Amino acid sequence: GGRAAFVGDSIIDADTARAAAVPFVAVSFGFSDRPVEQLGADAVIHSYTELVGTLERLQAASRG
């Protein structure tokens, strides 16, 4: 166990993250059968260069 997040591009990825009780970061540049905004992600990134900063923001927000 430890800190984790799920990065993906589909509703299956979103459902998996929720089942695992970890934050879901959606990528706007992957395969998806629906607009990425409809995946219910904790965050959306448009490039992997945004990932580390996004994960840091999610972690800070979870600390309150």
TAZIHU-V418247 format. One record per residue. N is the residue number from 0. PHI is phi in degrees with one decimal (999 if undefined). D_LAST is the distance of its C-alpha to the last C-alpha in Angstrom with 2 decimals. Layout:
BEGIN
N,PHI,D_LAST / N,PHI,D_LAST
END
This chain:
BEGIN
0,999,20.94 / 1,160.7,18.09 / 2,-70.3,15.68 / 3,-153.5,17.31 / 4,-147.8,17.42 / 5,-110.9,20.51 / 6,-111.7,22.21 / 7,-163.4,25.00 / 8,-138.0,27.11 / 9,-139.3,28.26 / 10,-66.1,27.50 / 11,-63.4,28.40 / 12,-62.7,25.70 / 13,-62.3,23.13 / 14,-63.5,24.50 / 15,-64.1,24.47 / 16,-60.8,20.79 / 17,-63.7,20.04 / 18,-64.0,22.53 / 19,-86.6,20.96 / 20,58.6,17.43 / 21,-123.8,16.21 / 22,-60.6,14.91 / 23,-114.0,18.00 / 24,-109.0,18.92 / 25,-91.1,22.15 / 26,-102.8,24.83 / 27,-80.3,26.97 / 28,-105.9,29.95 / 29,-103.1,30.67 / 30,-78.9,32.68 / 31,-157.2,31.46 / 32,-89.7,33.53 / 33,-151.9,31.32 / 34,-57.8,29.33 / 35,-56.8,26.14 / 36,-65.8,24.22 / 37,-90.6,25.46 / 38,-84.2,23.95 / 39,72.2,20.59 / 40,-73.7,18.76 / 41,-74.0,15.09 / 42,-159.3,16.67 / 43,-124.5,20.30 / 44,-118.1,22.00 / 45,-111.1,25.57 / 46,-161.9,26.40 / 47,-63.2,25.41 / 48,-64.5,25.00 / 49,-87.2,21.69 / 50,-64.3,20.35 / 51,-60.9,18.96 / 52,-61.7,17.04 / 53,-65.7,15.70 / 54,-63.9,14.63 / 55,-63.4,12.90 / 56,-65.5,10.96 / 57,-63.4,10.13 / 58,-64.8,9.08 / 59,-62.7,6.82 / 60,-66.9,5.26 / 61,-72.9,5.35 / 62,-79.4,3.80 / 63,83.2,0.00
END
